[in-house]
Amino acid sequence: MHPTGKAQMTDSGAIGVIAVTERGRTAADRLQAVWPDRVRTFTENRAGEQLRSAFADCGAVVAFLAVGATVRALAPVLGDKHTDPPVVCVDEALQHAVAVLGGHHGGNALAVEVAGVLGCRPVVTTASDAASAAPLDSYGADLGLTVADTAPLAPAGAALLSGRPVRLEFDGDRVWPLPPLPPNASTATPRESAEALLRVSDRAAAPEAAPAVPTVVYRPPSLVVGVGSARGAAAEEVGALVDRTLAEAGLSARSVRALATVDAKADEEGILRAAAERGWPVRVLPASELAGVDVPNPSEVVRAEVGTPSVAEAAALRAAGEDGASAALVADKRKSENATAAVARLRPRGRLALVGLGPGARDLAAPRALAELHRASVVVGLDQYLDQVRDLLRPGTRVVASGLGQEEERARTAVAEAQAGAAVALIGSGDAGVYAMASPALDFAGADIDVVGVPGITAAVAAAHRLGAPLGHDHAYISLSDLHTPWEAIERRVRAAAEGDFTVCFYNPRSRRRDWQLPEALRLLAGHRPPHTPVGYVRNAARDDEHAAVTTLAAMLDGEVEAVDMYTVVLVGSSASRTVAGRFVTPRGYTWRG
């Protein structure tokens, strides 16, 4: 209820911002500018009333008020920690954004977001976040997992954070790609010594008696119920059949992700209402798709009526197996007088995140890249890159490091870990798709894993910004390493770039054993460029020992090439490139008009 006593519709996507001072209103305007479609500002002087209104009407609240005042104002309307909207308080000096309520379901993240906009410091006090451990009440939430009963969360969380043995269990070998847990929690923890259990299961009830230790059961979205019906079948009959089918198979309705049927039944009121009453979305599939699904109980009568020999079984299998997922029937077709139902279960796939860390500086790594590192249970990478990010990994994350020259091994290892069901991050510098690990990994990866790519700032881009604007017009990237590409192929590409008058960015330009390729490439370009063509090179771009220089093609060929090594990116201008105030610029060719 609204504080006035009137029922209100909650806008779950809105952020209610309480600002009753001039400084608070100015800060609220900054939030409004960044999130114009999310922020609803409450600026009247009745702070307590405004705060309670925002708490009732919005999905989250940011209050430019003291924490104590906020807590006292909200105390009469607080409900449950799992349902109250997140609340963040920002002090008058704009120094701290404090996650006060709803930390695990958005409050902590909102505090970080607000701090990012206002330039203040996020303050997070929930125990699991302070310990950098995955919070149990939102564990696996991004995969759709829900908690069957919240009562065991507190004692199980206490066991987890205090370092006591905790066992993680899955149904059979169906491992979900979950975030890491601290080392004291594992599938290898013996049940007899575990002081808490974390169980991921779509089974309706555990096969054994009530456990003697706190047990948190997570319901994964693993089931699809397929339904067919005669025209006009009642929702009560359809719903009763669905419930019976799940119960007889020992399956939890909390793990149903959708109800599926054939397109001929898309407007069947009984099916639609039965799904709505249970809070399930409805997937409608063409008969032509269902006709190709192999099922144990086909019917020619059904084929004659709707164009497919199976509705319930085929729809369950087809909807559960979308996006290439593996699916199997766990409840064959059951019948009532006017309806049929079946249940299929999808097999969870492992997750591979291809993460580019950027050129080196932490603040040039994408926030999404850092979030993927925080989420991964296995991180695979070159040893020197892993050393840069170990502080970002959660306790319990398994690290698989290898040295230079072992790229194929790293790619195969990351894919294999994902195929085993883990949440894997395969890391590299720059962008994972530019002379990095994405291509070898995807060369091995099949449709049995989910793949996520996270863009990163490349060495070329970082170097270009350090030098000026050398990539302002068409340009080409060429690696001069002939370890995997024959020099003849590299030479053809350099000649083509020279003849096409591209600005050229050379990766892997020169090492102790490969010292002739860069001078040769520069000579090829010099046949199509004037001697004064600008050349820039940057060593360790965006790192503490960065070195950058702008010179000319003639100077490079006259010996300055000796300053270049494998940690350097070299950029050679086109015929239009020039040096302006010491900066390397390739004009775009705009015609400016007054």
RAKA-V216912 format. One line per field, one symbol per residue. phi: phi as a letter, one per 30 degrees, with the letter a starting at -180 (. if undefined). burial: 1 if it has 9 or more other ideal C-beta (glycine too) atoms within 8 Angstrom, else 0. Layout:
phi: ???
burial: ???
This chain:
phi: .dedjcdbddcdcdcdccbccdddddddddddddbdccdccccdddedddddddddccdabccdbdeddddddcedcdcbddbdddbbccdddhcbccdcbiedckddddeddddddciccdcbcdddddcicddddbdiddcjdbcdbdededddddddddiddbccbbdhcddcddddceedcaddddddcdcabcccacddaddcdeddbebccccddccbccbbadeiededdddddddddddddicdddcdcacbadddcdcdeddddddddcicdcccbdeddddcddbdbdbdddeddbjbdbcdddddddddcdiiddbbdcbdecbcdbbbbbbccdcdcdbcccccdidkdedcddedddddddddcbbcadedddddbedcddejddcccbceicddddddddddddddjdcccccadicdcchbdddddddcdcddbcbbccdbdddddddddddkbdcdbebbcbdcdcdcbeeeddddddddddddhddcccchdabdccccddeddddddddbbdededbbbbcheicdcebbacbbdddddckdeddcbdccccccdddcdacbhicdbcddjdcdcd
burial: 011000000010011111110011101101110000001111000011111111111111111110101110110010000001111111100101111111111111011101101101011101011010111110111011101000011011101110011111110001111111110111001000011111111110010000100111111111111111100010101111111111101011001111111100100101111110010101111010111010100000011001111111111111111000101011101101011111111111111111111111100111001101111111111110110010001111101101000000011111101110111111111111110111011100100011111101111111110111111010111111110010000110111011000111111111000100111111111100100011111111111001011111111110011001000111111111101000111110000000
